Amino acid sequence: MKTYLISYDLLKPGRDYSKLHDAIKAMANGWCHALESVWLINTSLSASEIIDKLIPHVDSNDRLIVILQGNDWASYNLSTNKNDWLKSHARLAA
């Protein structure tokens, strides 16, 4: 299982992106909604496969990025439960 960071810019104001959030959760074997437009998920999918699953849930002018998370990370002012999730899940794939 690998941990990926997913970030997005959703450019159309007022749109309901709950289906995007549901799609992120559905492909995850554990997830953390770290910031407003940043998620971390555990999954066996590749970054390209994650993008392919998310594209149907965004507008054509929105932006997505998926990055494999490693051991070297830091945070500021995140809640304890989000930092705990990162400590136990954000690691390089074996």
N, C-alpha and C positions, 0 to 999 in steps of 0.2 A: 504494500500500500504506500502511495506517495502523497505528499501534501503539496497542494497547489494554492497559490494566491490568485484570486480572480478580482479584477477591478474593472469598472466600467464608467463611462460618461453617458448618461441618458439625457439627450438634448431636447426632447420635447416636453415642455413643462406640463404638469398636471396629469400625465399619463399614469395609469395603474400598471406597475411592474411586478405585481404579486406573482404572475405566472413565471417571470424570470427567476424570482426568488424560489418558487416551488421547483423549477427545473434544476437549480443549483442544489437544493436539498435532496432531490430525487437521485442524483448521480453520486451523492456523497455517502461515504461510510464514516460519518462524523463531520461536522461543520462548525464554523465559528463566523458569525457576522461581525467582524472586527470593527469596521467603520461604516459610515453610511453607504459607500459604494465599494467596499472591500470585503471579500469573503475569503476564508481559508477552508479548504475541503480535503478530506482524505478520500482517495479513489485509486483504482487500478487503471483508469483511463489515461490516455496521453493528453497533452495540452491541446493538440489539434482536435481530438475527439470531444473534449470539453467544449471548445469553441463551436464545433458543429452542432452540439446539443443546445447551445444557448442562442445561436443566431435566429432561430424561429421566434424567439421571445423578445427581440429588440427591434427597433426601427432601423431602416437602412442608413440613417445618419448617426446612429449611436456608435460608441466605441467600446471594444472589449480587449482585455489583455489577460493572458493566463501565464503564470510563471511558476516553475518548480521551486518550491520553498526548500531552503537548506538550513543548516545549523546556525549560521551567523545571522542573527536578527536582534533587533532591539525595539523597544516600544516606549512611549511616553504617555502617561495619563490614561491608559486603558484600564478597564475594570479588572479586578482580581480574577474573576472567572475567565475572562478572555486571555489574560496572561497565563493562567494555569493551563488553558487549552493549548496555547502555543508551546508552552514548556513540555507538555506531554505528547504533542503531535507533530510539531514543525521540526522535521529532521530530513536528512538526505535519504534518498532511496538506497536500499542495500544493493 
